[in-house]
Amino acid sequence: MSHFVEWVATGFTVAMFVSGLSVVKQLKTGGAGIKQLSPLPAFATLVNTVLWCKYGLRNQDVPMVLVNTFGALTSSALAYAHYHYTPHTTRVEKLGLYTALLLVAVLGYVNYLAPVDKATMILGWCCCLGAVVMFGSPLAAMNTVVTSRSTFALSFPLSLTSFGTSASWAWYGYDISDSFVFAPNFAGAILAAVQLAMFVIYRNRNDPYTSVSIAP
């Protein structure tokens, strides 16, 4: 049963990463509203996928490694799109630097400094934190959503697939009795549900921003 659940979770995760690329279309279209599209979710996803890829390698979990490798590639593409199409390039550069430093620090510690018998546990805690930050990062735009009474700063496909992803991985974590997989994904399901609730509350609101072309 656990293998079936894992592959279901893998399918949802691939869908989530592909849905994240829908933001690229918004960025390319342009308009004043692109300033409301935060690059934080892209970098949070990149950190999370790299850490879970490492966790999967340590536990010889092939589906986990494959899906997170794909996620690292798509989140890198999304991060580049933010850099290329939006006016806040300095912020993107800083986030890129912080992301690189964080990954080097965590992976370097786990690989070379952490006690062998505790390395997996330490990595697991880092993965937990990374997952919660990834699923919660779109909520950074919540103030914009409430004040503008528009969900332009959120992506419905991404929010929906995030809920499916976190719920299915939480089920998988429960099934294999791995709290490092269950706990952050259970929290992620709740955070994704909050995002979906925003689409219900503001479902009849139009995009308040006027689109204009921006040269690539």
N, C-alpha and C positions, 0 to 999 in steps of 0.2 A: 504493500500500500504506500509506503514512504517513497518508493521510486516513482510511482504514478503521480503523487502529490508534488514531488520535486520537479517533474517534467511539466506539470501544469503551471507551477510557479515560474519555471524557466520561460514558458510561453508568454505569460503575463509580463515578465520582466523585459523580454525582447520587445513586446508591444509598447511598453512604457518608454523604453529608450527611443524607439522609432517615433512615438508620439511627441517626445521632447524636441524632435527635429522640426515639428510644425512651427516652433517659435522662430526658426530661421526664415520662414516665409513672411512672418510678421516683421522681422527685422529688415528683410529685403524690400518689403512694401513701403516701409518708412512711415512718416507722419510724426506729429508731435508726441503721440502716445508711446513711441519706442523708448522714450526716456523713462517710462514707468516699468519697462521690462528689465528686471534685475539680472545681472550676470551671475549672482551668487548661486542659484540652483545648479548651473552648469559646472561650476568648480566644486560645489559640494558633492555632486554626483561623481565627478572625476575622482575625488579623494575616496569616496565610499566604494566605488567599483574596484579601484586598485587594491584597497585594503581587503575587500572580500575575495578578490582574485588570489591574493596571498594566503588568506585563510583557507580557501578551497585547495590550494596547492599543498598546504601543510596537512590537510585532512584527506587528500587524494579524492576530492569530490569534483569529478570531471564536468558535470553540468554547471556547477557553481563557477568554475574557472572559465568555461566558455562564454557563459552569458555575461559575466562581469568584464571579460576582455572586450566583448562587443560593446558593452556599456561605456568602457573607458574610451573607446574610439569615437562613439557618437557624442559623448559629452565633450571630448576634445574639439570635435567639429563645431559643436554649439558654442563653446567658449571662443573659438576663432571667429565665428560669425558675430558675436557680440563685439569683438575687437574691431572687426572690419566694417560693420554697418552702423555702429552707434557712436555718439559723440563723446561718451565717457571712456575713452581709451586708457586714460591714466588709471582709472579705477580697475579696469580689466587687467592692466599690467601688474598692479599691486596684488590683485587676487591671484594672478598666475604665479607671482613670486612667492607669496605666502603658501600656496598650494604645493609648490615644488619643495620648499623648505620643510613643510609639515610631513610630506611623504618621505623625504630623505631622513628626517629625524626618526619617524616611527619605524620605518623599515630597517634603518641602520641599527636602531636599538634592538629590535626583535631579532635581527640576524646575527648581530655581533656582540651585544652587551647583555641582553637578558639571560637569566639562568635558563638552561635548556628545558628544565622541567616546568618552567613558568612562561616560556615564550608564547605558547599557543593561547594561554589564558590572557596574557597581556594584549596580544593581538586581537583576541575576541572582544575584549572590553573596548579597544579602539574601534573595532568594526561596529559595535553597538552604538557608540557615540556618533560615528560617521553616518550610520543609517538614520538615526533620529534627526541629525542635522539635515541630511538630504531630503527626507520626507517633509521636514518642517520648514525648509528654506523658502518655498513659495509663500509661506505665511508672512514673510518679510514685507510682502506687498499688501498685506491685509488693511493697513491704514489707508493706502491709496484706494483700495476697493471700496471701503466704507465711505470715505470722504467724497469720492467721485460717483459713488453708487453705480459702479460699473465693474465688470469682471474682466476688462480688457487686459489687465496685468496678470491674469491667470489663464491657463490653458485647460479647457475642459477635457480633451482627450488625455492629456497628461495627468490630470487629477483623477480621472476615472481609472486609468490603467495603473496609477500609483496605488489606488485603493485595492485593486485586484492583486497587484504584485505583493504588497505588504501583507494582505490577508492570507494569501496562499503560502507565502514563506513562513508566516507565523504558524500556520497549520502544519507545515513541514517540520518546523522547529519543535513544535509540541509532539509530533509523531515520533521524532527521533530523540526526544528528551534533550535537546540542545538549547539551553536558555539563551546562549549568545545569538542564536538565530531567531528564537521565539520572541524574546522581550522587545528588541528594537522594532521588529516588524509589526508586533501588536500595537506598539505606540504609533508606528507609521500609519497603520490602518485608521487609527483615531484622527490623526492629523489630516490624512487625505479626506476623511469624511467631513471634517470641518471645511475644507476647500470646496467639496461638492455642495455643501450646504449654502455656500455663497452664491452658487449658480442658481439655486432654488430661490433664494431671497431676492436676487437681482436679475431674475430670468427675463423680465420684460424691459430691462434697461438697455438702451442703445449705447454704442461706443461713443463717448463724449469727445473723442479726439478727431480732428480732421486730418485725413491722410494727404501727405504730399510726397513727391518723389525725392529720393535721396540717391545721389550718384554713388555707385559702388566704389 
